[in-house]
Structure formats: structure tokens, C-alpha cells
Amino acid sequence: MSADATIAPLAPARPVDDLLAAAPELRAPLVTGLCRLGDATLILGHRVSEWCGHGPALEEDIALANTALDLIGHTQMWLGLAAQVEGRGRSADDLAYHRDAMHFRNPLLVEVPNGDIGRTLMRLFLFDAWHHALLERLVSSSATEIAEIAAKALKEVHYHLDRSSDLVVRLGDGSEESHARMQAALDLLWPYTGELCFGDDTDAALAEAGILPEPGDLRSAWDATVRETLAEATLAVPEGRNDVQRGGRQGRHTEHLGYLLAEMQFLQRAYPGAEW
Amino acid sequence: MRKEWPLWEVFIRSQQGLNHRHVGSLHAPDAETAVRNARDVYTRRKEGVSIWVVPSAAITASTPSDKGPLFDPAEDKVYRHPTFYDIPDDVGHM
């Protein structure tokens, strides 16, 4: 949760349209970059929403539903901006409901099935630690719209991280049963976490323009938050590499995403344009 | 080991209100979590700016069967209301 390095904009923040007028070659990378953000929050938001009505206690059920709604709210903003930048007449809903799995750009971590509540909370925590570090830098993005969205989302994600890290500590340092489940969850999810901080050419182009940070620059902040919390939770950081499972940000997904989309997109696929 | 989380009474101060008002109760393992849960359960629609939680067990309540002896005697004592004074015009609205 440290704010050691913010991305340094080359110039004061400017609207996306102005940035693209000066550098039209950034349009395609920016659409991808924004889809990566929006798809991450969309798929995780959907996963968390699967708990609605099934939470272990009424209070936890509502808290998870609130978190899911926050994430879907971020999705509307990120995918809305992605659609606007793309400029092909698509909306945020079109991007969410009418793309197939291979066109999604979320990291694999968020599509892993929920498992038990321990795995759900561990995944949220591992994501929140990254999400918070990312948004802390995005508030000084060179693109005005991105900085504004990040400022709004950061307040919510601050609470998400507060809550998930607290629960990881309580359950990790809880009973023998809860400790074992949290350790198993961490061991299962660990190989997926490295992708969050693993950049490619698209990331490099956007980072150079000061629009989005280089994913690798988030690693130290993520590492510090995660290791501190896991130590307090008496959980052992797995020894293997954490960047084994990746490819989601390039469109290579696990089998789980297809099933998730089948459920999430059913209504709009069966009744295109349906509204309520 | 007891499985149920203890019950907490939740008090919230609204945007305009000066005092905290009782809004309901919830279950939580401890006070810190109770505040968090109260935030999620009772302030989803911007209801509050401050939250208090109190263990329900810490509240001592009057028993319903004592209602008569406790409250009825006040019924015929209208003179306890300050309505028998003439207020000078200079005082204005009270």
C-alpha cells in the first residue's frame, strides 16, 4: 500500500482525444489497455457476484455483493472509455456481452472458479493488492479520463483491500481448518499472480506515453503488501515461480472463462439488445 | 466452540442528524468487524457519516411486563409538561 513511485506524466494530463490526435498510433494499444482493466474488473465482479445469496453469513453475503457491484461499476467506466476510444460505435455493454473468450483481456487470476469462501477471499486479496497499487499510479495518468476514473475507483478499492487483507489474516491465523484452507488457496492461486505484473509491447507503448504504468513497476508494491499480510496471517509464501500461468491479457484463457461467459452473456446473446 | 457470532446493535449518525440513531443489529465476531459489516449492511445508500456498534449483550432493557408500573403513572401528571407558564412576548419563539 505504499506510494513509492507514481508514473510521471510527460506533460499535464490531457483528454484522451487530444493525446490520440498527437499520437494516433496509440489508439489500438489504448483500446487493449482499457479492455485489460475493464475485463479484469468485469470477470472478477462476475465471479464475486456468484456468491450473492450463498454467502456464509448475511453480513458477508452483502459485503461480497457490494464488492461485486463496485467492480462492475469500474467496468462500466473502463469499457465505456475503451468503446469511446475504439470509435466503432460499440458500447460498454457490447464489449461485455458480445465478445467471445479469445477477445477478453483479463488476467487468468480472475477467471479461476471461486472454490470455497477461503479461496474467494484469498483471490480478492491478491487482486486487491495489485488493483490498489495500480490505481494509486493511474490517478496521475497523462490521460484526464483515466486519472478521473482511477480517483473514483481508488476509494472503493482502498476499502476492498482493507477488508480482504483483514479476512485473510483472520482466517490464515484462525483455526487449524481455516489455516489449511487459506494455505491451499494461496498455493493454488500463486502461479496466476505473476501475470498481473508481467508487461508486453502494448504495456510498454502506453507506459512510455505516461497513460498506464509499466506492469513490472507495480511488482514491488504488490510484493510488499502481499508478503506483509501473509506473514501476519501465518501463511507461507509458495516457493515456486508465480508467473507460470499467464496469457489471459493476450487472449489465451483457461477453460473456465468460456463457462463464465456462457452464463454472463446468455441473456444478451439470446435476446440481443434486451433492456429492463 | 460456539459457532454463532455474537449480536451487535448498530447506531448510525446520518448526514444531517446530530445524534446516532439505532438502525438495527447484525452478527460479527468482534467490534472491528461489526463496524465493517455495519458499513456494508446499513450504509449502502449513503445513510451515514459515523457508525457506533454495541454488543447487544451489554444493553440492559426494561422488561415488557414492567410497562404498567414504569410508565402508566406519568399518564395523569400533565403538570410535568412545561405548558402552564405564560411566556412574555419579548422572549419570542421558543
Interface residues (C-beta under 8 A of the other chain):
Chain A: A57 L58 E59 I62 A63 N66 Y159 R163 D166 R170
Chain B: W5 L26 H27 A28 P29 E32 T33 R36 N37 R39 D40 V41 R44
